[in-house]
């Protein structure tokens, strides 16, 4: 099968990336795309590499990156028939302010339409079902075999999800919700890419306790937990959302700002213990990327207890769980006094993730799901 994987990246990451990756005259789309994937942001090229290893054809497109998409348009479209064309192409050679957009803009649609028409994929895989509008998906339907959406966040309201032939989700409780709407849906867990360990320098573990993750309106309970943690233990925190914190709070004082891709993985590799918490939409199910990123990088993970955690890890042997913040504080202090136990759990968690939660296994599962729900 031929896969085309569409992914909108965080605008704040893209702005950071282009501060250190200047586009020069003569640069082309393929070179820039390679640099983007090498940053290891999000799922990077993890889907496509695993699918290729399984014998399929696959590539990613960062659909909201005005710079790389502008370069593609310059190379492959002779005439771009929309008014913002000149400004868009000029942005590839100069500075660009990345605006946070929740849906596709007209420039994205125009270029993406041409890319899909060129590729004619069997599977159009959309990493964010809330980003692509249903009108665009209907328009490109004749050019693709099947359209699959993926979600691991709150379901955006007022969207027509019936334009997807299948929706996969790492939230087990979302599957039936989509099925109740008459939409085919399947459960697919997230994963870790073992190649990261050879691509990111493995430094000494200098941080006793860390948290790496965002602070937003989707993390209300997690925000309260982090504040109390910072008031009671020494913790180092990274992620987006620092600007929303009280500058006089202990959480603000121990917050080091946003880290993305390689930097994020390096922080996790420098951590002895790292804390995880889920967004409110996860309800009582373990699902997020940090489960696999933290364990994959060899940090001991302490995560909020969820009904399905033992389906993913052996609690007490590969990860530890907590019930509420006071229980978490108590467990952190216990493990800080038992460093050999921390090391043993961390190594066991890493072995489990590399063995059972890698992208080659996940893409094998994805292909099986596609064969079951939407044969080409």
C-alpha positions in Angstrom: 0.0 0.0 0.0 1.0 3.6 -0.6 0.6 5.8 2.5 0.6 9.6 2.6 0.8 10.8 6.2 -0.4 14.4 7.0 0.7 16.1 10.2 0.3 19.7 11.4 3.2 20.6 13.7 2.9 22.9 16.7 3.5 26.5 15.4 5.8 27.2 18.3 8.0 24.3 17.4 8.2 25.5 13.7 9.1 29.0 14.8 11.9 27.6 17.0 13.1 25.2 14.2 13.4 28.0 11.7 15.4 30.3 14.1 18.2 27.7 13.8 17.5 26.3 10.3 17.6 29.2 8.0 16.4 28.6 4.4 18.8 29.7 1.8 18.6 30.3 -2.0 19.0 26.9 -3.7 17.6 24.8 -0.8 14.9 22.4 -1.9 11.9 20.7 -0.4 13.5 17.3 0.1 16.5 18.7 2.0 14.3 20.8 4.2 11.9 17.9 4.9 14.9 15.7 5.9 16.0 18.4 8.4 12.5 18.6 9.8 12.3 14.8 10.3 15.8 14.8 11.8 14.5 17.2 14.5 12.6 14.2 15.9 9.5 16.3 16.7 6.3 14.4 17.4 6.1 11.3 15.3 8.7 12.6 12.9 9.2 9.9 10.2 8.5 7.1 12.6 5.3 6.0 10.8 6.8 6.0 7.3 10.1 4.3 8.2 8.3 1.5 9.9 5.8 1.1 7.0 8.6 1.0 4.5 10.3 -1.7 6.5 7.1 -3.7 6.2 7.2 -3.4 2.4 4.9 -0.4 1.9 5.5 3.0 0.4 5.1 6.0 2.8 6.0 9.6 3.3 5.0 12.4 5.7 4.0 16.0 4.9 4.0 18.7 7.5 0.9 20.4 6.2 1.0 23.7 8.2 4.7 24.5 7.6 4.6 27.5 5.3 8.3 27.3 4.6 8.6 23.7 3.5 5.3 23.7 1.7 6.2 27.0 0.0 9.4 25.3 -1.3 7.4 22.3 -2.6 5.1 24.8 -4.4 8.0 26.6 -5.9 9.5 23.3 -7.2 6.4 21.5 -8.4 3.6 24.0 -9.2 4.3 26.2 -12.2 1.5 28.6 -11.4 0.0 29.2 -8.0 -3.4 30.7 -8.5 -4.1 32.5 -5.2 -3.4 36.0 -4.1 -1.0 35.2 -1.2 1.4 33.3 -3.5 4.2 35.9 -3.6 4.1 36.4 0.2 4.1 32.7 0.8 7.1 32.0 -1.5 9.0 34.9 -0.1 8.6 33.4 3.4 10.8 30.5 2.4 13.8 32.8 2.2 13.1 35.2 5.1 11.7 35.3 8.6 8.1 34.1 9.1 5.7 34.6 12.0 4.0 31.3 12.6 0.3 31.9 13.4 -1.5 29.3 15.5 -4.3 28.1 13.3 -6.9 25.4 14.3 -8.0 24.6 10.8 -6.4 24.6 7.3 -6.0 27.9 5.6 -6.5 28.4 1.9 -2.8 28.3 1.1 -2.5 24.9 2.8 -5.4 23.5 0.9 -4.1 24.7 -2.4 -0.7 23.1 -2.0 -1.9 20.0 -0.2 -4.4 19.4 -3.0 -1.6 19.3 -5.5 0.5 17.1 -3.4 -2.3 14.5 -2.9 -3.0 14.7 -6.7 0.6 14.0 -7.4 1.0 11.1 -4.9 -2.4 9.4 -5.4 -2.1 7.4 -2.1 -3.9 4.2 -1.2 -4.1 5.5 2.3 -4.4 9.2 3.3 -3.5 9.1 7.0 -4.5 12.3 8.9 -2.7 12.7 12.2 -5.1 15.4 13.5 -8.8 14.9 12.5 -9.7 18.3 13.8 -7.4 20.2 11.5 -8.6 19.1 8.0 -12.1 20.4 7.1 -14.7 18.0 5.7 -15.2 20.0 2.5 -11.5 19.6 1.6 -11.6 15.9 2.4 -14.7 15.4 0.2 -12.9 17.2 -2.6 -9.8 14.9 -2.5 -11.8 11.7 -2.1 -11.6 10.7 -5.8 -7.8 10.9 -5.6 -7.2 8.5 -2.6 -8.1 5.0 -1.8 -9.1 5.4 1.8 -9.0 8.3 4.2 -8.1 7.5 7.8 -8.1 9.9 10.8 -6.2 9.7 14.0 -7.1 11.3 17.4 -5.5 11.3 20.8 -7.0 14.5 22.2 -10.5 16.0 22.9 -12.9 15.5 20.0 -13.3 18.8 18.3 -17.0 19.8 18.1 -19.0 20.6 15.0 -17.0 18.4 12.6 -18.3 15.9 10.0 -16.2 12.8 10.8 -18.2 10.7 8.4 -15.8 11.8 5.6 -13.3 9.4 7.1 -13.4 5.8 6.2 -11.9 4.9 9.5 -10.8 6.7 12.7 -8.1 5.2 14.9 -7.5 6.4 18.4 -5.3 5.7 21.4 -8.2 6.4 23.7 -10.0 3.1 24.1 -13.2 4.9 25.3 -13.4 6.9 22.0 -13.8 3.8 19.8 -17.5 3.2 20.8 -18.3 6.9 20.7 -17.3 7.0 17.0 -19.1 3.7 16.3 -22.2 5.2 17.9 -22.0 7.9 15.3 -21.9 5.3 12.5 -18.2 5.7 11.9 -15.7 2.8 11.8 -13.2 3.1 14.6 -10.4 1.1 16.1 -8.0 1.2 19.0 -4.3 1.8 18.2 -1.8 2.4 21.0 1.0 5.0 20.7 4.7 4.0 20.5 8.4 4.8 20.9 11.0 4.8 18.1 14.2 2.9 19.3 16.3 4.7 16.6 16.2 7.7 18.9 18.6 6.1 21.3 21.4 6.1 18.6 20.5 9.6 17.3 20.4 11.5 20.6 23.5 11.7 22.8 23.0 9.8 26.0 24.3 12.0 28.9 24.5 11.3 32.6 21.3 11.3 34.5 21.7 14.6 36.4 18.0 15.4 37.2 16.5 13.5 40.2 12.9 14.3 39.3 11.5 15.8 36.1 8.2 16.6 34.3 8.2 17.2 30.5 4.9 18.3 29.1 2.5 21.1 28.3 0.4 23.3 30.5 -3.0 24.3 28.9 -6.7 24.3 29.5 -6.8 20.6 28.7 -4.5 19.9 31.7 -6.5 21.5 34.6 -6.0 18.7 37.1 -2.4 18.2 36.0 -1.7 22.0 36.5 -2.9 21.7 40.1 -0.7 18.6 40.7 2.4 20.3 39.3 1.9 23.3 41.5 1.8 21.2 44.6 4.7 19.1 43.5 6.9 22.2 43.1 5.9 23.3 46.6 7.0 20.1 48.2 9.9 18.5 46.3 12.8 19.6 44.0 11.6 19.1 40.5 12.7 20.4 37.1 10.0 21.1 34.6 10.0 21.7 30.8 7.2 22.3 28.3 5.0 24.9 26.7 2.8 27.1 28.8 5.3 28.7 31.2 4.0 32.2 30.3 0.6 31.3 31.9 2.2 30.6 35.3 2.3 32.9 38.3 5.9 34.3 38.2 6.1 34.2 42.0 5.2 30.4 42.1 7.7 27.7 42.8 6.4 26.0 39.6 7.5 29.0 37.5 10.9 29.1 39.2 11.7 25.5 38.4 10.2 25.7 34.8 12.9 25.8 32.1 10.6 26.5 29.1 9.7 24.5 26.1 11.8 21.7 24.6 11.0 19.9 21.4 12.2 16.7 19.7 15.9 16.0 20.3 16.1 18.4 23.3 13.1 16.7 24.9 14.6 13.2 24.5 17.8 14.4 25.9 16.1 15.8 29.0 14.3 12.4 29.5 17.7 10.7 29.1 19.1 13.0 31.8 16.2 12.1 34.2 16.3 9.5 36.9 12.6 9.7 37.7 10.1 11.5 35.5 6.4 12.2 36.2 3.5 11.7 33.8 -0.1 12.9 34.0 -2.9 12.6 31.4 -5.2 15.2 30.0 -8.7 15.3 31.3 -10.1 13.8 28.1 -8.2 10.6 28.8 -10.6 9.9 31.6 -9.5 6.7 33.2 -7.3 5.3 30.4 -3.5 5.5 30.0 -2.7 6.6 26.5 -0.2 9.5 26.1 3.1 9.7 24.3 5.1 10.3 27.5 4.4 6.8 28.7 6.6 5.5 25.9 9.0 8.4 25.4 10.0 8.3 29.1 10.4 4.6 29.5 12.0 4.3 26.0 14.6 6.8 27.1 15.4 4.8 30.3 13.9 7.1 32.9 11.8 5.6 35.7 8.2 6.6 35.0 5.7 7.4 37.7 2.4 7.9 36.1 -1.2 8.5 37.2 -3.0 5.2 37.8 -5.4 4.2 35.0 -7.6 1.1 34.5 -5.6 -0.2 31.5 -2.1 0.6 32.7 -1.3 -3.1 33.4 -2.1 -3.9 29.8 0.9 -1.7 28.9 3.4 -2.1 31.7 3.9 -4.3 34.8 3.2 -1.8 37.6 5.8 -1.9 40.4 8.3 -3.7 38.1 8.4 -1.6 34.8 6.6 1.6 36.0 5.1 3.0 39.1 1.7 4.6 39.5 0.1 7.2 41.9 -3.5 7.9 43.0 -3.3 11.6 43.9 -0.7 14.2 44.6 0.1 13.3 48.2 0.6 9.7 47.2 2.9 10.9 44.4 5.0 13.0 46.7 5.3 10.0 49.1 6.4 7.7 46.3 8.9 10.1 44.9 10.6 10.5 48.3 10.6 6.7 48.8 12.3 6.1 45.4 14.8 8.9 46.0 15.9 7.0 49.0 16.1 3.7 47.0 18.2 4.6 43.9 18.9 0.9 43.1 15.1 0.3 42.9 14.8 3.3 40.5 17.5 1.9 38.2 15.9 -1.6 38.2 12.4 -0.3 37.3 13.8 2.1 34.7 15.7 -0.6 32.9 12.8 -3.0 33.0 10.5 -0.3 31.6 12.9 0.5 28.8 13.2 -3.2 27.8 9.3 -3.5 27.7 8.9 -0.4 25.6 11.6 -1.3 23.1 10.2 -4.9 22.8 6.4 -4.3 22.8 5.8 -0.6 22.1 7.9 0.2 19.0 6.7 1.6 15.8 7.3 -1.5 13.7 4.8 -3.4 15.9 2.3 -0.5 15.8 2.4 -0.2 12.0 2.0 -3.9 11.7 -1.1 -3.5 13.9 -2.3 -0.5 11.8 -2.0 -2.5 8.5 -4.0 -5.3 10.1 -6.7 -2.8 11.2 -6.9 -1.3 7.7 -7.2 -4.8 6.2 -10.1 -5.5 8.6 -12.0 -2.3 8.3 -11.3 -0.8 4.9 -9.8 -3.1 2.4 -8.3 -1.4 -0.6 
